[in-house]
């Protein structure tokens, strides 16, 4: 998502390249969702994501959480569970 906004609630994001990716001026909120079995990582912030906003609340992530060390310009997180790669196959 580059210049759009939206929200995801109570969803399973599975078997994607990235669960959720933002860049430029994108705004996204994600809550009460599960992200697992994504090829690269659950989240990706593009090279120009300094103005992007991402809110992640009450989500469970199985596997790699972020693709790189980059983060959106504004990141809000709370009550999330980050599970390791070894646990994704157990669910």
Order of alpha helices (4+ residues) and beta strands (2+ residues): beta-beta-beta-beta-beta-beta-beta-beta-beta-beta-alpha
